[in-house]
């Protein structure tokens, strides 16, 4: 049994969403461990030049800490990092300098570097509780410099420690306080700005880093990620105002793109990812570039652009082997590659990609992700009839080991495998949990597929009452998925168009470069080109003469054909007109015969009043002699001659009846009252009465020539 398209989409979406929390804090380890200041395009000033005191204190504190971290002795580095917070510094920037004190700017820089490295070390050690206790102790000390200048960074670092401990509400509260402090810093900066209203952060590096770190942590603890967007936009705004694009700029751009992807804003997400890739050429920002490539992979996968998705996925999977810090990210990329290949029905290649992902997580000793890979492999194998039984055993073996973050996918995978095995009763509770859990995490594709399988189970088990109660929910999921699908299709079409447009521009640019490179050789070819040009002109002249002759013959043929068609159309029109008049004449002759018959019957009735009752028969003869079939033939013939006449009449007056339209047709054919009476089988007074009713419906003034007005309406252009 092969995967359905919705099932495959649900699988991949689930893979990305459920691994996201773990990926985020692992990725934050990589970000914080780098601890490099980044590049800035701001011009250097005297204030940016480090003082001898700053250099001395840096070597005495951060120097030994770096050395110990290089030796994998992160715990031994902690005392050196703590000592930074006790360095003497001026709290008042306006205070006179002192040779034994750091300036406010220098102290802030050192303290924030120490905070970053402390957070990175505890992440590397994966000892988040100890890290939280340590940061709490620093806050309780209420050191003046930390309280005044580094509290925002400290709160963000504590929130990052709380994230892997699943204390998300506490983390969100700390992050909100940190963002409030950032807003307060903005207010102070605005109040001290010049008359032009422009202001700049005191330390773009500091503001960039903690804003980006807050946004990344928000994404790990807040499913809504509203404030994460605010934090990332702040990083981008800093780059716009100051030119600083180091630190976490590329990561922030990539993570903002991730948020847009969750919101279904595919084009905005792809544009941001491309910006992150294009603006991070150096090795220092390699991680942000690869995160952007990862987001592009997922965006193109959701849009069904598999070849583009695989191309960007390769940027991560094919990263240099010496860059071992990326093993976790590379492992997730192999999982994504497996998902894409599964959607492309390349199951063997997908299984191989999962094997490579497992190898990456072996290096990092990541048992969580290895279990995820085992479940993904079991799900893929469950779609193969020969491997279904083995997959069921795998799911049963992991039943008590699945962590909370992967429960929804596990229930969906296990339930779908049981459905394939025909074990519908066992599948029902698993699929019910999958629907509920996936809805809570906004995984609508998987929720919809689980709901579809659940509907099938109810039907197979004959549980029609439960089916009836569940169908409205299933229909709501179906409508939601259909709406999302339309958005993706539109975005995919737009992106395809833009991609093709850029490719054309690139081809044009390549052609232009090639032309410039070939100018040195054109001198030797001038003579040959002239001869070729002359020959081309001669050939063109001959071909043009032939083309003109051919065109002339074709024009004559077209004219002859058009004349034949015109004559045929005129003949057909004449025949239709003849039929129309013949039908009217036949109706009139029949009416005359009926009138003669009525006179004879009247005489008989007068001579023999009690012999028989002929009044009913006489009355029937006085009715309209146009049968329904005759009327339809008459109207068809009329419409053939005057195709738009009735349409114009109905547009002008929609209230006209079938009989009224028949009267108008006779009026347009210039029938007098007697001819109309004969044709319709009514008396002349009745004709006048009908004309009067039609005049009222057409809203014509009294005294108007109704027949002439009718003809004008039906012949209007």
C-alpha positions in Angstrom: 0.0 0.0 0.0 1.5 3.4 -1.0 1.1 6.6 1.0 -1.6 9.0 0.0 -0.6 12.6 -0.8 -2.3 13.9 2.4 -0.8 11.2 4.5 2.7 12.0 3.2 2.1 15.7 3.9 0.9 15.0 7.3 4.0 12.8 8.0 6.4 15.5 7.0 4.6 18.3 8.7 4.5 16.3 11.9 8.2 15.6 11.6 9.0 19.3 11.5 6.7 20.4 14.2 7.4 17.7 16.8 11.1 18.0 16.5 11.0 21.7 16.6 11.3 22.3 20.3 14.3 20.0 20.7 15.9 21.3 17.6 15.6 24.9 18.8 17.4 24.5 22.1 20.1 22.3 20.4 20.5 25.0 17.8 20.7 27.6 20.5 23.7 25.7 21.9 25.4 26.2 18.6 24.5 29.9 18.5 25.7 30.7 22.0 28.9 28.6 21.9 30.3 30.7 19.1 30.4 33.9 21.2 32.0 35.9 18.4 31.1 39.6 18.2 30.2 39.5 14.5 30.8 42.1 11.8 29.5 45.6 11.8 29.5 48.2 9.1 29.5 51.0 11.7 32.5 53.3 11.5 35.0 53.0 14.3 35.1 55.7 16.9 37.4 56.4 19.8 34.8 54.9 22.1 35.1 51.6 20.3 38.8 51.4 20.9 39.4 49.0 23.9 41.2 50.5 26.8 44.3 48.8 28.4 42.1 48.1 31.4 39.6 46.2 29.2 42.3 44.2 27.5 43.8 43.3 30.9 40.6 42.2 32.5 39.5 40.2 29.4 42.8 38.2 29.4 42.5 37.6 33.1 38.9 36.4 33.0 37.7 35.3 29.6 41.1 34.1 28.5 41.4 31.2 31.0 37.7 30.4 30.5 38.1 30.0 26.7 41.1 27.7 27.3 39.2 25.5 29.7 36.2 25.3 27.3 38.6 24.2 24.5 39.7 21.4 26.8 36.0 20.4 27.4 36.3 21.6 31.0 33.3 23.9 31.0 32.5 23.5 34.7 36.1 24.6 35.6 35.6 27.8 33.5 32.6 29.0 35.6 34.6 30.7 38.4 36.5 32.8 35.8 33.3 33.8 34.1 31.7 34.7 37.5 34.7 37.0 38.3 33.7 39.2 35.4 30.6 40.4 37.3 32.8 41.6 40.2 35.1 43.8 38.2 35.2 47.5 39.2 33.3 49.6 36.8 31.7 53.1 36.5 28.0 53.0 36.9 27.6 56.5 35.7 28.7 57.1 32.2 29.3 60.8 32.9 31.7 60.0 35.8 35.3 61.0 35.3 37.5 58.1 34.2 39.6 56.1 36.6 42.6 53.9 35.7 41.4 51.0 37.9 37.8 51.0 36.6 36.2 49.9 33.3 33.9 52.2 31.4 30.2 51.6 31.4 30.4 50.4 27.8 33.4 48.1 28.4 31.8 46.6 31.6 28.5 45.9 29.8 30.4 44.2 26.9 32.4 42.0 29.2 29.4 41.0 31.4 27.3 40.1 28.4 30.0 38.0 26.9 30.3 36.2 30.3 26.6 35.6 30.4 26.6 34.2 26.8 29.4 31.8 27.6 27.8 30.7 30.9 24.6 29.9 29.0 26.5 28.1 26.2 28.5 26.0 28.7 25.4 24.8 30.6 23.8 24.0 27.2 26.9 22.0 26.2 26.8 20.2 29.5 23.0 19.7 29.2 22.8 20.6 32.9 19.9 23.0 32.7 18.9 22.9 36.3 22.4 23.7 37.5 22.5 26.5 35.0 19.2 27.9 36.3 20.4 27.8 39.9 23.6 29.5 38.9 21.9 32.3 37.1 19.3 32.7 39.9 22.2 33.1 42.4 23.7 35.9 40.2 20.4 37.7 40.2 20.0 37.3 44.0 23.3 38.9 44.5 21.8 42.1 43.1 25.1 43.3 41.7 24.6 46.9 40.7 26.0 46.6 37.2 23.9 43.5 36.4 20.8 45.1 37.8 21.3 48.3 35.8 22.8 47.1 32.5 22.7 43.3 32.1 19.3 42.3 33.6 17.8 41.8 30.2 20.5 39.3 29.2 20.2 37.5 32.5 16.5 37.1 32.2 16.8 35.7 28.6 19.5 33.3 29.7 17.3 32.0 32.6 14.4 31.5 30.1 16.7 29.5 27.9 17.5 27.2 30.8 13.8 26.8 31.6 13.0 25.8 28.0 14.4 22.2 28.0 13.0 21.7 31.5 9.5 22.2 30.0 8.8 25.1 32.4 7.4 27.1 29.5 5.1 29.5 31.3 8.0 30.6 33.6 10.2 31.1 30.5 7.6 33.2 28.7 7.2 35.4 31.8 11.0 36.0 31.9 11.1 36.7 28.2 8.2 39.2 28.4 10.1 41.0 31.2 13.2 41.1 29.0 11.3 42.5 26.0 9.8 45.2 28.3 13.3 46.2 29.3 14.2 46.4 25.6 11.2 48.7 25.0 12.3 50.8 28.0 15.8 51.1 26.5 14.2 52.3 23.3 12.2 55.0 25.1 15.3 56.3 26.8 17.2 56.3 23.4 14.4 58.2 21.7 14.2 60.8 24.5 18.0 61.4 24.1 18.0 61.4 20.3 18.4 64.5 18.2 15.7 66.6 16.6 15.6 64.3 13.6 14.1 61.6 15.8 16.8 59.0 14.9 18.2 56.9 17.7 20.7 54.1 17.9 21.1 51.4 20.6 24.1 51.9 22.9 25.4 48.5 21.9 24.1 47.0 18.6 25.9 43.7 19.3 24.3 43.4 22.8 20.8 44.3 21.6 21.1 42.1 18.5 22.2 39.1 20.5 19.7 39.1 23.3 16.8 40.1 21.0 17.7 37.1 18.7 18.2 34.8 21.7 14.8 35.9 23.1 13.1 35.2 19.8 14.7 31.7 19.4 13.7 30.8 23.0 10.1 32.2 22.4 9.8 29.8 19.5 10.7 26.9 21.8 8.2 27.7 24.6 5.3 29.6 22.9 3.4 27.9 20.2 1.8 31.2 19.1 5.3 32.8 18.6 3.8 36.3 18.5 6.5 37.8 20.6 9.1 35.8 18.8 8.2 37.7 15.6 8.5 41.0 17.5 12.0 40.0 18.8 13.3 39.0 15.3 11.9 42.2 13.7 13.8 44.1 16.4 17.1 42.4 15.2 16.3 43.4 11.6 15.5 46.9 12.7 18.8 47.2 14.5 20.6 46.1 11.3 18.6 48.7 9.3 19.4 51.5 11.7 23.1 50.6 12.5 24.3 48.4 9.7 25.2 45.7 12.2 24.6 42.3 10.6 26.7 40.1 12.8 25.7 38.1 15.9 22.3 36.5 15.5 21.2 38.5 12.5 21.2 35.6 10.0 19.6 33.3 12.6 16.9 35.9 13.3 16.1 36.4 9.6 15.9 32.6 9.2 13.7 32.2 12.3 11.3 35.0 11.2 11.0 33.1 7.9 10.1 30.0 9.9 7.3 31.9 11.6 6.0 33.2 8.2 6.1 29.6 7.0 3.9 28.5 9.9 1.5 31.4 9.0 1.2 30.2 5.4 3.1 33.3 4.1 5.3 31.2 1.8 6.5 34.0 -0.5 7.6 36.2 2.5 9.3 33.2 4.1 11.2 32.2 1.0 12.4 35.8 0.4 13.7 36.1 4.0 15.5 32.7 3.8 17.2 33.7 0.5 18.3 37.0 2.2 19.8 35.1 5.1 21.7 32.8 2.7 22.9 35.7 0.5 24.0 37.9 3.4 26.0 35.3 5.3 28.9 34.4 3.1 31.5 34.0 5.9 32.1 30.9 8.0 31.2 32.8 11.2 27.5 32.9 10.2 27.4 29.5 8.6 24.9 28.2 11.1 22.3 30.9 10.3 22.8 30.2 6.6 22.1 26.5 7.1 19.0 27.2 9.3 17.7 29.3 6.4 18.4 26.4 4.0 16.5 24.1 6.3 13.5 26.5 6.3 13.7 26.7 2.5 13.7 22.9 2.3 10.4 22.7 4.3 8.8 25.6 2.4 9.5 24.1 -1.0 8.4 20.7 0.2 5.0 22.1 1.4 4.6 23.7 -2.0 5.3 20.5 -3.9 8.5 21.9 -5.4 10.5 18.8 -4.5 13.6 19.4 -6.7 14.1 22.8 -5.1 13.6 21.3 -1.7 16.2 18.7 -2.2 18.7 21.3 -3.6 18.5 23.4 -0.4 18.4 20.3 1.8 21.8 19.3 0.3 23.3 22.6 1.6 23.0 21.1 5.1 23.6 17.4 4.4 26.6 18.1 2.3 28.2 20.6 4.8 31.9 20.0 5.5 32.6 16.9 7.6 35.0 18.9 9.8 32.1 21.1 10.9 31.0 18.5 13.5 29.0 21.0 15.5 26.3 20.7 12.8 25.7 17.0 13.3 22.3 17.5 14.9 21.2 19.9 12.2 22.5 17.6 9.5 20.6 14.7 11.1 17.3 16.7 10.9 18.1 17.6 7.3 18.4 13.9 6.5 15.0 13.3 8.1 13.6 16.1 5.9 15.2 14.5 2.9 13.6 11.2 3.7 10.2 12.8 3.9 10.6 14.5 0.6 11.8 11.3 -1.1 8.8 9.5 0.5 6.4 11.9 -1.1 8.2 11.3 -4.4 7.6 7.5 -4.0 11.3 6.9 -3.7 11.0 4.7 -0.6 14.4 3.0 -0.8 16.2 6.3 -0.9 14.1 7.6 1.9 15.1 4.7 4.1 18.7 5.3 3.3 18.4 9.0 4.3 16.9 7.9 7.7 19.9 5.6 8.1 22.3 8.5 7.6 20.3 10.7 10.0 20.7 8.0 12.6 24.5 8.0 12.1 24.5 11.8 12.7 22.6 11.4 16.0 24.9 8.6 17.0 27.8 11.1 17.0 25.9 13.5 19.2 24.5 10.7 21.4 21.0 11.9 20.8 18.8 9.0 21.8 15.6 11.1 21.5 16.1 11.7 17.8 17.2 8.1 17.2 13.9 6.9 18.6 12.1 9.3 16.3 14.0 7.9 13.3 13.0 4.4 14.4 9.4 5.4 14.4 9.7 7.2 11.1 11.3 4.1 9.5 8.5 1.9 10.9 5.9 4.2 9.5 7.5 4.1 6.0 7.8 0.3 6.2 4.2 0.0 7.3 3.2 1.1 3.8 4.9 -2.0 2.3 2.7 -5.1 2.7 5.7 -7.4 3.4 6.9 -5.2 6.3 3.6 -4.4 7.9 3.8 -7.0 10.7 7.3 -6.0 11.6 6.2 -2.3 11.8 3.4 -3.2 14.2 5.9 -5.0 16.5 8.1 -1.9 16.4 5.3 0.4 17.4 4.2 -1.9 20.2 7.8 -2.1 21.6 8.0 1.8 21.8 4.6 2.3 23.4 5.9 3.1 26.9 8.9 5.0 25.7 7.5 7.7 23.5 8.0 11.2 25.0 5.1 13.7 25.2 6.3 15.8 22.3 6.0 12.8 19.9 2.8 11.3 21.2 0.6 12.6 18.5 2.7 11.3 15.7 3.2 8.0 17.4 -0.6 7.5 17.8 -1.1 8.5 14.1 1.6 6.2 12.8 0.5 3.2 14.9 -3.2 3.8 14.2 -2.7 4.1 10.4 -0.6 0.8 10.5 -3.4 -1.0 12.3 -5.9 0.3 9.7 -3.7 -1.2 6.9 -3.7 -4.5 8.9 -7.5 -4.4 9.1 -7.5 -4.1 12.9 -10.0 -1.3 13.0 -11.1 -1.7 16.7 -7.5 -1.3 18.0 -6.9 1.7 15.6 -9.9 3.7 16.8 -8.6 4.9 20.2 -5.1 5.7 18.7 -6.6 7.7 15.9 -8.9 9.6 18.3 -5.9 10.6 20.3 -4.0 11.6 17.2 -6.8 13.9 16.1 -7.0 15.6 19.4 -3.3 15.9 20.0 -2.4 17.1 16.5 -5.2 19.7 16.6 -3.7 21.1 19.7 -0.4 21.6 18.0 -1.9 23.1 14.8 -1.0 20.1 12.7 -4.1 20.2 10.5 -2.8 17.9 7.7 -2.1 15.1 10.1 -5.3 15.7 12.1 -7.3 15.6 8.8 -5.6 12.3 7.7 -6.2 10.8 11.1 -9.8 11.9 11.0 -10.2 10.3 7.6 -8.9 7.0 8.8 -11.1 7.3 11.9 -14.2 7.8 9.7 -13.2 4.7 7.7 -12.9 2.7 11.0 -16.3 3.7 12.2 -17.8 2.7 8.8 -16.0 -0.7 8.8 -17.1 -1.4 12.4 -20.7 -0.4 11.7 -20.6 2.4 14.4 -22.8 4.7 12.4 -23.9 6.7 15.5 -20.3 7.7 16.3 -19.7 8.3 12.6 -22.6 10.7 12.4 -21.4 12.6 15.5 -17.8 12.8 14.1 -18.6 13.8 10.5 -19.1 17.6 11.2 -15.7 17.7 12.8 -14.2 15.8 9.9 -15.9 18.2 7.4 -14.5 21.2 9.3 -11.0 19.7 9.1 -11.5 19.0 5.4 -12.6 22.6 4.7 -9.6 23.9 6.6 -7.1 21.7 4.8 -8.7 22.6 1.4 -8.3 26.3 2.2 -4.6 25.8 3.1 -4.1 23.8 -0.1 -5.4 26.6 -2.2 -3.1 29.1 -0.5 -0.1 26.8 -1.2 -1.1 26.3 -4.8 -1.2 30.0 -5.4 2.1 30.6 -3.6 3.7 27.8 -5.6 2.5 29.3 -8.9 3.9 32.7 -7.9 7.2 31.3 -6.8 7.5 29.2 -9.9 7.0 32.4 -12.0 9.5 34.4 -10.0 12.0 31.5 -10.2 11.6 31.2 -14.0 11.9 35.0 -14.2 15.2 35.0 -12.3 16.5 32.1 -14.3 15.8 34.0 -17.5 17.6 37.0 -16.1 20.6 34.9 -15.1 20.7 33.3 -18.6 20.6 36.8 -20.1 23.4 37.9 -17.8 25.4 34.8 -18.7 24.9 35.5 -22.4 26.0 39.1 -21.9 29.2 38.0 -20.2 29.9 35.4 -22.8 29.4 38.1 -25.5 31.9 40.4 -23.8 34.5 37.6 -23.5 34.2 36.8 -27.2 34.9 40.4 -28.4 38.6 39.6 -28.9 37.7 37.0 -31.5 35.2 39.0 -33.5 37.8 40.9 -35.5 39.0 37.7 -37.3 35.4 36.8 -38.2 34.3 40.1 -39.6 34.8 39.1 -43.2 33.1 35.8 -42.8 30.2 37.4 -41.0 29.8 40.0 -43.8 29.6 37.2 -46.4 27.2 35.3 -44.2 25.1 38.4 -43.8 25.0 39.0 -47.6 24.0 35.4 -48.1 21.4 35.8 -45.4 20.0 38.9 -47.1 19.7 37.1 -50.4 18.1 34.1 -48.8 15.8 36.3 -46.8 14.8 38.1 -50.0 14.0 34.9 -51.8 12.1 33.5 -48.8 10.2 36.7 -48.3 9.1 36.7 -52.0 7.9 33.1 -51.6 6.2 34.0 -48.3 4.4 37.0 -49.9 3.3 34.8 -52.8 2.1 32.1 -50.5 0.3 34.7 -48.4 -1.4 36.1 -51.5 -2.6 32.7 -52.5 -3.8 32.0 -49.0 -5.7 35.3 -48.9 -7.4 34.5 -52.2 -8.4 31.1 -50.8 -9.6 32.6 -47.6 -11.7 35.2 -49.6 -13.2 32.4 -51.7 -14.0 30.4 -48.7 -15.5 33.4 -46.9 -17.7 34.1 -49.9 -18.9 30.5 -50.0 -19.7 30.7 -46.3 -21.5 34.0 -46.8 -23.6 32.6 -49.6 -24.4 29.5 -47.6 -25.4 31.7 -44.6 -27.6 33.8 -46.8 -29.3 30.7 -48.3 -29.9 29.4 -44.8 -31.3 32.7 -43.6 -33.6 32.9 -46.7 -34.8 29.4 -46.0 -35.5 30.2 -42.3 -37.4 33.4 -43.4 -39.4 31.3 -45.9 -40.3 28.8 -43.2 -41.4 31.6 -40.9 -43.7 33.1 -43.5 -45.1 29.7 -44.6 -45.9 28.9 -41.0 -47.8 32.2 -40.6 -49.6 31.7 -43.9 -50.6 28.2 -42.9 -52.0 29.5 -39.6 -54.0 32.1 -41.4 -55.5 29.6 -43.8 -56.4 27.4 -41.0 -58.0 30.3 -39.2 -60.0 31.2 -42.3 -61.3 27.6 -42.6 -62.2 27.6 -38.9 -64.1 30.8 -39.3 -66.1 29.3 -42.2 -66.8 26.2 -40.1 -67.9 28.4 -37.2 -70.4 30.2 -39.5 -71.8 26.9 -40.6 -72.1 25.7 -37.1 -73.8 28.9 -36.1 -76.4 28.3 -38.8 -76.9 24.8 -37.7 -77.3 25.9 -34.1 -79.8 28.5 -35.0 -81.9 26.1 -37.1 -81.7 23.3 -34.6 -81.4 24.8 -31.2 -82.3 21.7 -29.3 -80.7 19.1 -31.5 -77.2 19.2 -30.0 -75.0 21.4 -27.9 -72.4 22.9 -30.2 -71.5 25.9 -28.1 -68.5 24.2 -26.4 -67.1 22.9 -29.7 -67.5 26.4 -31.2 -65.8 28.0 -28.2 -62.8 25.7 -28.6 -62.5 26.6 -32.2 -62.3 30.2 -31.3 -59.1 29.7 -29.2 -55.6 30.1 -30.4 -54.7 27.8 -33.2 -51.0 27.9 -32.4 -50.2 24.6 -30.7 -47.2 24.4 -28.4 -45.1 22.6 -31.0 -46.1 25.0 -33.7 -45.2 27.9 -31.4 -41.8 26.5 -30.6 -41.0 25.9 -34.3 -42.1 29.4 -35.1 -39.9 30.9 -32.3 -36.9 28.8 -33.4 -37.2 30.0 -36.9 -37.6 33.6 -35.8 -34.5 33.3 -33.5 -32.6 31.9 -36.4 -33.4 35.0 -38.5 -33.2 37.5 -35.6 -30.9 35.9 -33.0 -30.8 38.8 -30.4 -34.3 40.1 -30.8 -36.0 38.2 -28.0 -32.9 38.7 -25.7 -33.2 42.5 -26.2 -36.9 42.4 -25.5 -36.5 40.4 -22.3 -33.7 42.6 -21.1 -35.9 45.7 -21.7 -39.0 44.2 -20.1 -38.6 40.9 -18.1 -42.3 40.8 -17.2 -43.6 39.9 -20.7 -45.4 36.6 -20.9 -45.0 33.8 -23.5 -48.1 35.2 -25.4 -46.8 38.7 -25.1 -43.5 37.7 -26.7 -45.4 36.0 -29.6 -47.4 39.2 -30.2 -44.1 41.2 -30.3 -42.7 38.8 -32.8 -45.7 39.3 -35.1 -45.4 43.1 -34.6 -41.8 43.0 -35.6 -42.8 41.1 -38.7 -45.2 44.0 -39.5 -48.4 41.9 -39.2 -51.6 44.0 -39.1 -54.4 43.5 -36.6 -56.3 41.1 -38.9 -53.2 39.0 -39.7 -52.3 38.9 -36.0 -55.9 37.8 -35.2 -55.7 35.1 -37.8 -52.3 33.9 -36.7 -53.1 33.9 -33.0 -56.7 32.7 -33.4 -58.2 35.7 -31.6 -60.5 38.5 -32.5 -59.3 42.0 -33.5 -60.5 43.6 -30.3 -58.5 41.0 -28.4 -55.4 42.1 -30.5 -56.0 45.7 -29.4 -56.4 44.7 -25.8 -53.1 42.7 -25.9 -51.4 45.7 -27.5 -52.7 47.9 -24.7 -51.3 45.5 -22.0 -47.9 45.4 -23.7 -47.8 49.2 -23.9 -48.3 49.4 -20.1 -45.6 46.8 -19.5 -43.2 48.6 -21.8 -44.1 51.9 -20.0 -44.9 53.6 -23.3 -46.9 56.8 -23.2 -50.4 56.9 -24.6 -50.7 57.5 -28.3 -47.3 55.8 -29.0 -47.0 53.5 -32.0 -46.6 50.3 -30.0 -45.6 48.1 -32.9 -43.0 50.6 -34.1 -41.5 50.8 -30.6 -41.5 47.0 -30.2 -39.6 46.8 -33.5 -37.1 49.5 -32.3 -36.4 47.5 -29.1 -35.9 44.2 -30.8 -33.7 45.6 -33.6 -31.6 47.8 -31.3 -27.8 47.6 -31.6 
